């Protein structure tokens, strides 16, 4: 593990940041070893979800883009409002999966919010000199039958000179990169269940692809923005402004 001499002052913010990065890497190496030891003594589901190859991913994103265009081209907002008001095609099986692997809570949103979202927490890993906690977030869109799962960690920083008490980050966008064994199991169970209900997981990281960019790059909306958040009216505002500008020319 890389350590700094106690009597050596940090002379710049750059050195401080470098030390923090090195320290984070050292912590990360340690907790990965912990996960490996835990995983050898626990069972994960036998079946695994299908990971898209490059061709499948491109084909999926093309269809998804066409679906977004169709929904957002409705000038009267009728289709968008109808989709936001509908129920998801899920039952209590999904909640049972949450309860099987951790503690969970549904995020509070109005009934017409374009997605449903849940936070799932897992048991922390703790020793006399190490503490890490983990959580996942599942989002299912009402606009299109797709979902996303992300996994995050928080590690306690025991360095008394550290900039932050907790070091936080994302530890996986897919089940094969999630670090906590329970997060892996939940991800697999939830994805297999949602696939059976007609939902497809957006490939890791692809939700951040720009789905709409205004002229002069003054505004940009990602797939995540348009399918999982309530930025529809903000998007509509930019589109109307764009149309009015061109009508005045």
HELIX and SHEET records of a PDB file:
HELIX    1   1 UNK A   13  UNK A   39  1                                  27    
HELIX    2   2 UNK A   54  UNK A   72  1                                  19    
HELIX    3   3 UNK A   78  UNK A   85  1                                   8    
HELIX    4   4 UNK A   92  UNK A  101  1                                  10    
HELIX    5   5 UNK A  181  UNK A  196  1                                  16    
HELIX    6   6 UNK A  206  UNK A  208  5                                   3    
HELIX    7   7 UNK A  215  UNK A  217  5                                   3    
HELIX    8   8 UNK A  223  UNK A  228  1                                   6    
HELIX    9   9 UNK A  232  UNK A  248  1                                  17    
SHEET    1   A 4 UNK A 103  UNK A 106  0                                        
SHEET    2   A 4 UNK A 115  UNK A 121 -1                                        
SHEET    3   A 4 UNK A 130  UNK A 141 -1                                        
SHEET    4   A 4 UNK A 125  UNK A 127 -1                                        
SHEET    1   B 5 UNK A 103  UNK A 106  0                                        
SHEET    2   B 5 UNK A 115  UNK A 121 -1                                        
SHEET    3   B 5 UNK A 130  UNK A 141 -1                                        
SHEET    4   B 5 UNK A 146  UNK A 156 -1                                        
SHEET    5   B 5 UNK A 166  UNK A 172 -1                                        
SHEET    1   C 5 UNK A 103  UNK A 106  0                                        
SHEET    2   C 5 UNK A 115  UNK A 121 -1                                        
SHEET    3   C 5 UNK A 130  UNK A 141 -1                                        
SHEET    4   C 5 UNK A 146  UNK A 156 -1                                        
SHEET    5   C 5 UNK A 200  UNK A 201  1                                        
SHEET    1   D 2 UNK A 210  UNK A 213  0                                        
SHEET    2   D 2 UNK A 220  UNK A 222 -1                                        
END                                                                             
